[in-house]
Amino acid sequence: MIGNIQHGQLRALGVTSAARASVLPDVPAIAEFVPGYDVVGWYGFTTPTGTPPEVIDKLAKATSAMMAEPAAKEKLAGLGLDPLIMSTAEFTRFVRDETDKWAKVIKFANIKAS
């Protein structure tokens, strides 16, 4: 969609992240009109329970190094992604917070699995 928006084929009304997207700086964040609004898709790398800490550290360092490379940043930005490099503890906390946030939405909306 990014290309279609940038070439004027689509008009974006807003982005769902808390702040404007770097790839679409002229498109407002919905949070500018609805305080606290922050709905984003995200990706992360995980390991199975019981993975040795030294393996987790090695994978985390390699992933962080790759995400810091200019070519990777450019490619991801072109896809509309703003990568956040987090420590293992930060990512664990992020996943927990996201789980809590969406659990509240599911409960409030009375969403049931079918």
N, CA, C and O atoms as a MOPAC input file, in Angstrom:
PM7 MOZYME 1SCF
protein

 N      0.80200 1    -1.19900 1     0.00000 1
 C      0.00000 1     0.00000 1     0.00000 1
 C      0.84800 1     1.26700 1     0.00000 1
 O      0.43100 1     2.30700 1    -0.51100 1
 N      2.04400 1     1.16500 1     0.58100 1
 C      2.89500 1     2.35400 1     0.69500 1
 C      3.11900 1     2.99800 1    -0.67700 1
 O      2.95200 1     4.20800 1    -0.83400 1
 N      3.49500 1     2.19000 1    -1.65800 1
 C      3.74400 1     2.71700 1    -2.99900 1
 C      2.51400 1     3.37700 1    -3.58900 1
 O      2.60800 1     4.43700 1    -4.20700 1
 N      1.36200 1     2.75600 1    -3.40100 1
 C      0.10900 1     3.32300 1    -3.92000 1
 C     -0.20200 1     4.66400 1    -3.25700 1
 O     -0.69600 1     5.58400 1    -3.90900 1
 N      0.08300 1     4.76900 1    -1.98300 1
 C     -0.15400 1     6.03500 1    -1.26800 1
 C      0.83300 1     7.09000 1    -1.75200 1
 O      0.45000 1     8.22600 1    -2.03000 1
 N      2.10700 1     6.70900 1    -1.85200 1
 C      3.13000 1     7.66500 1    -2.27500 1
 C      2.92800 1     8.14500 1    -3.70600 1
 O      3.32600 1     9.26100 1    -4.04000 1
 N      2.31200 1     7.31900 1    -4.56200 1
 C      2.08000 1     7.69800 1    -5.95500 1
 C      0.69200 1     8.29100 1    -6.18700 1
 O      0.29000 1     8.50900 1    -7.33000 1
 N     -0.03800 1     8.55100 1    -5.10500 1
 C     -1.32600 1     9.22200 1    -5.21900 1
 C     -2.46900 1     8.34700 1    -5.67600 1
 O     -3.54700 1     8.85600 1    -5.98300 1
 N     -2.26200 1     7.03100 1    -5.73000 1
 C     -3.33500 1     6.14000 1    -6.14700 1
 C     -4.30700 1     5.83400 1    -5.00900 1
 O     -5.45600 1     5.46100 1    -5.24500 1
 N     -3.84200 1     5.99400 1    -3.79400 1
 C     -4.67000 1     5.83900 1    -2.59700 1
 C     -4.42200 1     7.02900 1    -1.68700 1
 O     -3.32900 1     7.59400 1    -1.67500 1
 N     -5.42800 1     7.40200 1    -0.93500 1
 C     -5.25400 1     8.48100 1     0.03100 1
 C     -5.36200 1     7.88200 1     1.43100 1
 O     -6.40200 1     7.34300 1     1.80900 1
 N     -4.29800 1     7.98100 1     2.17500 1
 C     -4.29100 1     7.48100 1     3.54500 1
 C     -4.90000 1     8.52100 1     4.46200 1
 O     -4.56000 1     9.70200 1     4.39100 1
 N     -5.79800 1     8.07900 1     5.31800 1
 C     -6.43100 1     8.98400 1     6.26800 1
 C     -5.66200 1     9.05100 1     7.57400 1
 O     -5.70700 1    10.06200 1     8.27600 1
 N     -4.95700 1     7.97600 1     7.90100 1
 C     -4.18400 1     7.94600 1     9.13800 1
 C     -3.44700 1     6.63200 1     9.26900 1
 O     -3.78700 1     5.64000 1     8.62600 1
 N     -2.43600 1     6.64500 1    10.10900 1
 C     -1.72500 1     5.41500 1    10.44700 1
 C     -2.12700 1     5.02800 1    11.86000 1
 O     -2.44400 1     5.89000 1    12.67900 1
 N     -2.11400 1     3.74500 1    12.14100 1
 C     -2.63800 1     3.26600 1    13.42000 1
 C     -1.60500 1     3.24500 1    14.54100 1
 O     -1.94600 1     2.95300 1    15.68700 1
 N     -0.35800 1     3.54900 1    14.22900 1
 C      0.66900 1     3.60500 1    15.27300 1
 C      0.49800 1     4.88000 1    16.09700 1
 O     -0.19600 1     5.80900 1    15.68500 1
 N      1.13500 1     4.91200 1    17.25500 1
 C      1.01100 1     6.06800 1    18.15100 1
 C      1.61800 1     7.33100 1    17.54600 1
 O      1.19800 1     8.44100 1    17.87400 1
 N      2.59800 1     7.16800 1    16.67100 1
 C      3.26100 1     8.30700 1    16.03000 1
 C      3.19500 1     8.13500 1    14.51200 1
 O      2.92300 1     7.04500 1    14.01000 1
 N      3.43900 1     9.19600 1    13.81500 1
 C      3.45800 1     9.12500 1    12.35400 1
 C      4.52900 1     8.14500 1    11.88500 1
 O      5.56900 1     7.99200 1    12.52400 1
 N      4.26400 1     7.49100 1    10.77300 1
 C      5.21300 1     6.54400 1    10.20600 1
 C      6.27500 1     7.31800 1     9.43700 1
 O      5.95600 1     8.25700 1     8.70900 1
 N      7.52500 1     6.93000 1     9.59600 1
 C      8.61000 1     7.64400 1     8.91600 1
 C      8.47400 1     7.57300 1     7.40100 1
 O      8.90300 1     8.49000 1     6.70100 1
 N      7.89300 1     6.51700 1     6.89500 1
 C      7.74100 1     6.36800 1     5.44500 1
 C      6.57600 1     7.20500 1     4.90200 1
 O      6.50600 1     7.45400 1     3.69800 1
 N      5.66600 1     7.63700 1     5.77600 1
 C      4.52600 1     8.47800 1     5.38300 1
 C      4.40700 1     9.66700 1     6.35200 1
 O      3.41900 1     9.77200 1     7.07900 1
 N      5.39100 1    10.54600 1     6.36500 1
 C      5.40900 1    11.61500 1     7.36800 1
 C      4.25500 1    12.60500 1     7.27500 1
 O      3.95300 1    13.28600 1     8.25600 1
 N      3.60200 1    12.70000 1     6.11700 1
 C      2.49000 1    13.63700 1     5.96200 1
 C      1.13700 1    13.04100 1     6.35800 1
 O      0.12200 1    13.73700 1     6.36200 1
 N      1.13200 1    11.75900 1     6.68800 1
 C     -0.11300 1    11.09400 1     7.08700 1
 C     -0.18200 1    11.11700 1     8.61000 1
 O      0.71600 1    10.60700 1     9.28000 1
 N     -1.24300 1    11.70500 1     9.16200 1
 C     -1.32300 1    11.79600 1    10.62500 1
 C     -1.52300 1    10.43500 1    11.28600 1
 O     -2.05500 1     9.50000 1    10.68800 1
 N     -1.08700 1    10.35900 1    12.52300 1
 C     -1.38100 1     9.18400 1    13.34200 1
 C     -2.78200 1     9.35800 1    13.90600 1
 O     -3.16500 1    10.46400 1    14.28600 1
 N     -3.54000 1     8.29000 1    13.96400 1
 C     -4.88400 1     8.36600 1    14.54300 1
 C     -4.81000 1     8.87600 1    15.97500 1
 O     -5.73800 1     9.52700 1    16.45600 1
 N     -3.69500 1     8.57800 1    16.66400 1
 C     -3.51100 1     9.04000 1    18.04600 1
 C     -3.50300 1    10.56200 1    18.15400 1
 O     -3.69700 1    11.09700 1    19.24500 1
 N     -3.28400 1    11.26600 1    17.05200 1
 C     -3.34200 1    12.72100 1    17.08200 1
 C     -4.78100 1    13.20500 1    17.30300 1
 O     -5.00500 1    14.32900 1    17.75200 1
 N     -5.74300 1    12.34800 1    16.98500 1
 C     -7.16100 1    12.69000 1    17.12800 1
 C     -7.84300 1    11.87800 1    18.23300 1
 O     -8.81500 1    12.32700 1    18.84200 1
 N     -7.31700 1    10.67900 1    18.48000 1
 C     -7.85400 1     9.79000 1    19.50900 1
 C     -6.70000 1     9.45600 1    20.45300 1
 O     -5.97600 1     8.48600 1    20.22900 1
 N     -6.53000 1    10.25000 1    21.49700 1
 C     -5.39100 1    10.03700 1    22.40300 1
 C     -5.31200 1     8.59700 1    22.92800 1
 O     -6.31300 1     8.00200 1    23.32700 1
 N     -4.10000 1     8.06900 1    22.91200 1
 C     -3.87600 1     6.71500 1    23.41000 1
 C     -4.04700 1     5.62300 1    22.37100 1
 O     -3.75500 1     4.45800 1    22.64200 1
 N     -4.51900 1     5.98800 1    21.17700 1
 C     -4.73600 1     4.98300 1    20.13200 1
 C     -3.39300 1     4.48400 1    19.62400 1
 O     -2.54400 1     5.28100 1    19.22400 1
 N     -3.19700 1     3.19500 1    19.63500 1
 C     -1.93500 1     2.59500 1    19.18200 1
 C     -2.19500 1     1.14000 1    18.83500 1
 O     -2.22600 1     0.27800 1    19.71300 1
 N     -2.38000 1     0.87400 1    17.55300 1
 C     -2.63600 1    -0.48000 1    17.08000 1
 C     -1.66500 1    -0.76700 1    15.94600 1
 O     -1.78900 1    -0.21900 1    14.85000 1
 N     -0.70600 1    -1.62500 1    16.21900 1
 C      0.27800 1    -1.96300 1    15.19600 1
 C      0.49400 1    -3.46700 1    15.15500 1
 O      0.38000 1    -4.16200 1    16.16400 1
 N      0.80300 1    -3.93700 1    13.98500 1
 C      1.25300 1    -5.31300 1    13.84100 1
 C      2.73600 1    -5.33400 1    14.17300 1
 O      3.43100 1    -4.33100 1    14.00600 1
 N      3.20600 1    -6.44500 1    14.63000 1
 C      4.62700 1    -6.51800 1    14.97100 1
 C      5.15500 1    -7.92100 1    14.72000 1
 O      4.40000 1    -8.89100 1    14.65800 1
 N      6.43700 1    -7.99900 1    14.58000 1
 C      7.13900 1    -9.25600 1    14.37800 1
 C      8.24600 1    -9.34900 1    15.41200 1
 O      8.79000 1    -8.33200 1    15.84300 1
 N      8.57000 1   -10.53900 1    15.79900 1
 C      9.66200 1   -10.72100 1    16.74200 1
 C     10.23800 1   -12.11100 1    16.61100 1
 O      9.59900 1   -13.01800 1    16.07700 1
 N     11.43600 1   -12.26800 1    17.09700 1
 C     12.09500 1   -13.56200 1    17.09100 1
 C     11.98400 1   -14.16400 1    18.48000 1
 O     12.24300 1   -13.49400 1    19.48000 1
 N     11.59900 1   -15.42700 1    18.53500 1
 C     11.49300 1   -16.11700 1    19.81500 1
 C     12.25300 1   -17.43600 1    19.74100 1
 O     12.62500 1   -17.90000 1    18.66400 1
 N     12.47100 1   -18.02300 1    20.90200 1
 C     13.13000 1   -19.32000 1    20.97900 1
 C     12.28600 1   -20.23300 1    21.84900 1
 O     11.48200 1   -19.76200 1    22.65400 1
 N     12.46400 1   -21.52700 1    21.69200 1
 C     11.71100 1   -22.45400 1    22.54100 1
 C     12.10900 1   -22.31000 1    24.01300 1
 O     13.24400 1   -21.95300 1    24.32800 1
 N     11.17000 1   -22.59100 1    24.89500 1
 C     11.46800 1   -22.60700 1    26.32500 1
 C     12.63100 1   -23.56700 1    26.56400 1
 O     12.68500 1   -24.65600 1    25.99400 1
 N     13.54400 1   -23.14600 1    27.40400 1
 C     14.68400 1   -24.00300 1    27.72700 1
 C     15.90400 1   -23.77000 1    26.85400 1
 O     16.93200 1   -24.42100 1    27.03800 1
 N     15.80100 1   -22.84100 1    25.89800 1
 C     16.97200 1   -22.52700 1    25.07400 1
 C     18.04000 1   -21.93000 1    25.98400 1
 O     17.74800 1   -21.02800 1    26.76900 1
 N     19.26900 1   -22.41900 1    25.88900 1
 C     20.33100 1   -21.90000 1    26.76400 1
 C     20.51200 1   -20.38700 1    26.59500 1
 O     20.44100 1   -19.87800 1    25.47600 1
 N     20.74300 1   -19.67400 1    27.69000 1
 C     20.90500 1   -18.21500 1    27.63700 1
 C     21.99200 1   -17.75700 1    26.67100 1
 O     21.84000 1   -16.72000 1    26.02600 1
 N     23.08800 1   -18.51300 1    26.56000 1
 C     24.15000 1   -18.09100 1    25.64700 1
 C     23.70600 1   -18.16600 1    24.18800 1
 O     24.17300 1   -17.38300 1    23.36100 1
 N     22.81300 1   -19.09700 1    23.86400 1
 C     22.27500 1   -19.19000 1    22.50100 1
 C     21.33700 1   -18.00800 1    22.25800 1
 O     21.37900 1   -17.39000 1    21.19400 1
 N     20.50200 1   -17.69800 1    23.23100 1
 C     19.59100 1   -16.55100 1    23.11100 1
 C     20.38400 1   -15.26200 1    22.92900 1
 O     20.04300 1   -14.43900 1    22.07900 1
 N     21.44100 1   -15.07900 1    23.72100 1
 C     22.27600 1   -13.87400 1    23.60700 1
 C     22.91900 1   -13.78300 1    22.23100 1
 O     22.96300 1   -12.70800 1    21.63300 1
 N     23.41500 1   -14.90200 1    21.72900 1
 C     24.06200 1   -14.91400 1    20.40600 1
 C     23.05200 1   -14.54500 1    19.31200 1
 O     23.35700 1   -13.74600 1    18.42700 1
 N     21.86100 1   -15.12300 1    19.37600 1
 C     20.82500 1   -14.81100 1    18.39000 1
 C     20.38600 1   -13.34900 1    18.49400 1
 O     20.17900 1   -12.68600 1    17.47700 1
 N     20.24500 1   -12.85000 1    19.71800 1
 C     19.83200 1   -11.45800 1    19.92000 1
 C     20.86500 1   -10.49300 1    19.35700 1
 O     20.50800 1    -9.50800 1    18.71100 1
 N     22.13700 1   -10.76800 1    19.59700 1
 C     23.19600 1    -9.89200 1    19.07500 1
 C     23.22700 1    -9.91800 1    17.55500 1
 O     23.36900 1    -8.87400 1    16.91900 1
 N     23.09400 1   -11.09700 1    16.96800 1
 C     23.11500 1   -11.21400 1    15.50500 1
 C     21.91200 1   -10.50100 1    14.88600 1
 O     22.03900 1    -9.82100 1    13.86800 1
 N     20.76000 1   -10.66200 1    15.50600 1
 C     19.55300 1   -10.00900 1    15.00200 1
 C     19.67100 1    -8.49300 1    15.11100 1
 O     19.32800 1    -7.77500 1    14.17200 1
 N     20.14800 1    -8.00700 1    16.23700 1
 C     20.32600 1    -6.56300 1    16.42900 1
 C     21.31600 1    -5.99700 1    15.42300 1
 O     21.09600 1    -4.91700 1    14.87500 1
 N     22.40300 1    -6.71700 1    15.17600 1
 C     23.40300 1    -6.26100 1    14.20600 1
 C     22.79700 1    -6.18200 1    12.80800 1
 O     23.03400 1    -5.22200 1    12.07500 1
 N     22.01700 1    -7.19200 1    12.44400 1
 C     21.39500 1    -7.20100 1    11.12100 1
 C     20.40700 1    -6.05000 1    10.99300 1
 O     20.36500 1    -5.37900 1     9.96100 1
 N     19.61400 1    -5.81800 1    12.03200 1
 C     18.60800 1    -4.75500 1    11.98200 1
 C     19.23900 1    -3.36000 1    11.95300 1
 O     18.59100 1    -2.40100 1    11.53400 1
 N     20.47700 1    -3.24000 1    12.38800 1
 C     21.16800 1    -1.95600 1    12.39600 1
 C     21.85000 1    -1.64800 1    11.06100 1
 O     22.30200 1    -0.52500 1    10.83900 1
 N     21.92200 1    -2.64200 1    10.17600 1
 C     22.56500 1    -2.42000 1     8.88400 1
 C     21.71700 1    -1.48300 1     8.02500 1
 O     20.50100 1    -1.65600 1     7.94100 1
 N     22.34300 1    -0.49700 1     7.38900 1
 C     21.58500 1     0.45300 1     6.56500 1
 C     20.72200 1    -0.21100 1     5.49300 1
 O     19.59300 1     0.21900 1     5.26100 1
 N     21.23500 1    -1.24800 1     4.84100 1
 C     20.45100 1    -1.90800 1     3.78500 1
 C     19.18900 1    -2.54800 1     4.35400 1
 O     18.12900 1    -2.49400 1     3.73000 1
 N     19.29800 1    -3.14800 1     5.52800 1
 C     18.13000 1    -3.76700 1     6.16300 1
 C     17.13400 1    -2.69600 1     6.57500 1
 O     15.93100 1    -2.85100 1     6.36600 1
 N     17.62800 1    -1.61100 1     7.15900 1
 C     16.74100 1    -0.51100 1     7.56000 1
 C     15.99100 1     0.05200 1     6.35400 1
 O     14.78900 1     0.30800 1     6.42400 1
 N     16.71100 1     0.24100 1     5.25100 1
 C     16.11500 1     0.79600 1     4.04300 1
 C     15.04600 1    -0.13900 1     3.47800 1
 O     13.96500 1     0.30400 1     3.09100 1
 N     15.35400 1    -1.41900 1     3.43400 1
 C     14.40500 1    -2.40100 1     2.90800 1
 C     13.14400 1    -2.42900 1     3.76800 1
 O     12.03500 1    -2.41100 1     3.23500 1
 N     13.30000 1    -2.47400 1     5.07700 1
 C     12.15300 1    -2.51400 1     5.97500 1
 C     11.34000 1    -1.22300 1     5.90800 1
 O     10.10900 1    -1.25700 1     5.93300 1
 N     12.02800 1    -0.08800 1     5.82400 1
 C     11.33100 1     1.20100 1     5.71500 1
 C     10.48600 1     1.24800 1     4.44600 1
 O      9.37700 1     1.78100 1     4.45000 1
 N     11.01500 1     0.68900 1     3.36500 1
 C     10.27000 1     0.64000 1     2.11000 1
 C      9.00300 1    -0.19400 1     2.20800 1
 O      8.07100 1    -0.02300 1     1.42200 1
 N      8.97900 1    -1.09200 1     3.17200 1
 C      7.79100 1    -1.91800 1     3.41400 1
 C      6.86800 1    -1.28800 1     4.45800 1
 O      5.83800 1    -1.85400 1     4.82300 1
 N      7.26200 1    -0.10100 1     4.92900 1
 C      6.45000 1     0.58000 1     5.92600 1
 C      6.70700 1     0.11100 1     7.34500 1
 O      5.87400 1     0.31900 1     8.22700 1
 N      7.84400 1    -0.51600 1     7.57600 1
 C      8.17200 1    -1.03400 1     8.89900 1
 C      9.23400 1    -0.17800 1     9.56400 1
 O     10.24600 1     0.15700 1     8.94800 1
 N      9.00700 1     0.17300 1    10.80900 1
 C      9.98200 1     0.90400 1    11.61100 1
 C     10.51600 1    -0.05500 1    12.66700 1
 O      9.88700 1    -0.23400 1    13.71100 1
 N     11.66300 1    -0.67300 1    12.41400 1
 C     12.15600 1    -1.66200 1    13.37000 1
 C     12.55800 1    -1.05800 1    14.70700 1
 O     13.16400 1     0.01200 1    14.76800 1
 N     12.21300 1    -1.75600 1    15.75900 1
 C     12.62800 1    -1.40600 1    17.10700 1
 C     13.54100 1    -2.52200 1    17.60000 1
 O     13.15800 1    -3.69200 1    17.61800 1
 N     14.72100 1    -2.15600 1    17.98600 1
 C     15.65100 1    -3.14500 1    18.52300 1
 C     15.47100 1    -3.16300 1    20.03200 1
 O     15.67900 1    -2.15100 1    20.70000 1
 N     15.08100 1    -4.31700 1    20.56700 1
 C     14.82200 1    -4.45100 1    21.99300 1
 C     15.71000 1    -5.53100 1    22.59300 1
 O     16.11600 1    -6.47400 1    21.91300 1
 N     15.99800 1    -5.37600 1    23.86300 1
 C     16.69200 1    -6.44500 1    24.58100 1
 C     15.69900 1    -7.58900 1    24.78000 1
 O     14.49800 1    -7.42000 1    24.56700 1
 N     16.20000 1    -8.73700 1    25.18500 1
 C     15.33000 1    -9.87100 1    25.45400 1
 C     14.30200 1    -9.51100 1    26.52100 1
 O     13.12600 1    -9.85300 1    26.39100 1
 N     14.73500 1    -8.82500 1    27.57300 1
 C     13.82500 1    -8.43500 1    28.65100 1
 C     12.78000 1    -7.43700 1    28.14700 1
 O     11.60700 1    -7.53600 1    28.50800 1
 N     13.19100 1    -6.48900 1    27.32700 1
 C     12.24800 1    -5.50300 1    26.78700 1
 C     11.20400 1    -6.17700 1    25.90200 1
 O     10.01800 1    -5.85500 1    25.97100 1
 N     11.65700 1    -7.11900 1    25.06800 1
 C     10.72300 1    -7.81300 1    24.17500 1
 C      9.75300 1    -8.67100 1    24.97900 1
 O      8.56600 1    -8.73300 1    24.65900 1
 N     10.24900 1    -9.32700 1    26.01300 1
 C      9.38900 1   -10.13200 1    26.87900 1
 C      8.30100 1    -9.24800 1    27.49200 1
 O      7.12900 1    -9.62400 1    27.51000 1
 N      8.68800 1    -8.08300 1    27.98900 1
 C      7.74500 1    -7.13400 1    28.58400 1
 C      6.75700 1    -6.62800 1    27.53000 1
 O      5.56400 1    -6.50200 1    27.80800 1
 N      7.24800 1    -6.33700 1    26.32200 1
 C      6.39700 1    -5.86800 1    25.23100 1
 C      5.32400 1    -6.90600 1    24.90200 1
 O      4.14700 1    -6.56900 1    24.77900 1
 N      5.73500 1    -8.17000 1    24.76100 1
 C      4.77300 1    -9.23400 1    24.43800 1
 C      3.74300 1    -9.37200 1    25.55500 1
 O      2.55300 1    -9.53600 1    25.28800 1
 N      4.19400 1    -9.30700 1    26.79300 1
 C      3.27500 1    -9.39400 1    27.93500 1
 C      2.27800 1    -8.23200 1    27.90100 1
 O      1.08300 1    -8.44200 1    28.11100 1
 N      2.74900 1    -7.02500 1    27.64200 1
 C      1.86700 1    -5.85500 1    27.58600 1
 C      0.85800 1    -5.97200 1    26.43900 1
 O     -0.31800 1    -5.65100 1    26.61100 1
 N      1.31100 1    -6.42600 1    25.28300 1
 C      0.41100 1    -6.60300 1    24.13900 1
 C     -0.64400 1    -7.66300 1    24.43900 1
 O     -1.81300 1    -7.50300 1    24.08800 1
 N     -0.22800 1    -8.73600 1    25.08500 1
 C     -1.16700 1    -9.80200 1    25.45300 1
 C     -2.22000 1    -9.26800 1    26.40300 1
 O     -3.40700 1    -9.54800 1    26.23400 1
 N     -1.80200 1    -8.50600 1    27.39400 1
 C     -2.74300 1    -7.91400 1    28.34500 1
 C     -3.70400 1    -6.94800 1    27.65200 1
 O     -4.90800 1    -6.96400 1    27.91000 1
 N     -3.16000 1    -6.11000 1    26.77000 1
 C     -3.98600 1    -5.11700 1    26.06900 1
 C     -5.08100 1    -5.80300 1    25.24300 1
 O     -6.25100 1    -5.42800 1    25.31600 1
 N     -4.68800 1    -6.80600 1    24.46400 1
 C     -5.66200 1    -7.45200 1    23.58500 1
 C     -6.60100 1    -8.38000 1    24.34700 1
 O     -7.72500 1    -8.61700 1    23.90400 1
 N     -6.16100 1    -8.90400 1    25.47800 1
 C     -7.05900 1    -9.70600 1    26.32000 1
 C     -8.21200 1    -8.83100 1    26.81000 1
 O     -9.35600 1    -9.28100 1    26.85900 1
 N     -7.91400 1    -7.58400 1    27.17300 1
 C     -8.95300 1    -6.65300 1    27.62000 1
 C     -9.94300 1    -6.35600 1    26.49000 1
 O    -11.15200 1    -6.30100 1    26.71300 1
 N     -9.41800 1    -6.16600 1    25.27800 1
 C    -10.28300 1    -5.89400 1    24.12900 1
 C    -11.18900 1    -7.09500 1    23.86900 1
 O    -12.38900 1    -6.94000 1    23.64300 1
 N    -10.61600 1    -8.27500 1    23.90300 1
 C    -11.38600 1    -9.49900 1    23.65200 1
 C    -12.47700 1    -9.67100 1    24.70000 1
 O    -13.61100 1   -10.01400 1    24.36400 1
 N    -12.14600 1    -9.43600 1    25.96300 1
 C    -13.13000 1    -9.56300 1    27.03500 1
 C    -14.22800 1    -8.50800 1    26.88500 1
 O    -15.41300 1    -8.82800 1    26.98100 1
 N    -13.83500 1    -7.24600 1    26.65000 1
 C    -14.80700 1    -6.16800 1    26.51000 1
 C    -15.76000 1    -6.42400 1    25.33900 1
 O    -16.96100 1    -6.17700 1    25.45200 1
 N    -15.23400 1    -6.91200 1    24.22800 1
 C    -16.02900 1    -7.15000 1    23.02200 1
 C    -16.72000 1    -8.51000 1    23.06000 1
 O    -17.46200 1    -8.85800 1    22.14100 1
 N    -16.47700 1    -9.27900 1    24.12200 1
 C    -17.07000 1   -10.59600 1    24.27900 1
 C    -16.79300 1   -11.48900 1    23.06100 1
 O    -17.68200 1   -12.17400 1    22.55500 1
 N    -15.54500 1   -11.45900 1    22.61300 1
 C    -15.14700 1   -12.25400 1    21.45200 1
 C    -14.90000 1   -13.67700 1    21.91900 1
 O    -14.23400 1   -13.91500 1    22.92700 1
 N    -15.45200 1   -14.61900 1    21.16100 1
 C    -15.32200 1   -16.03700 1    21.47600 1
 C    -14.66000 1   -16.75700 1    20.30800 1
 O    -14.90600 1   -16.43000 1    19.14700 1
 N    -13.82900 1   -17.72800 1    20.62000 1
 C    -13.25000 1   -18.55700 1    19.56700 1
 C    -14.33600 1   -19.48400 1    19.02700 1
 O    -15.17300 1   -19.98400 1    19.77800 1
 N    -14.31000 1   -19.70000 1    17.73400 1
 C    -15.35000 1   -20.58000 1    17.17300 1
 C    -14.78900 1   -21.92600 1    16.81500 1
 O    -15.51900 1   -22.79000 1    16.33200 1

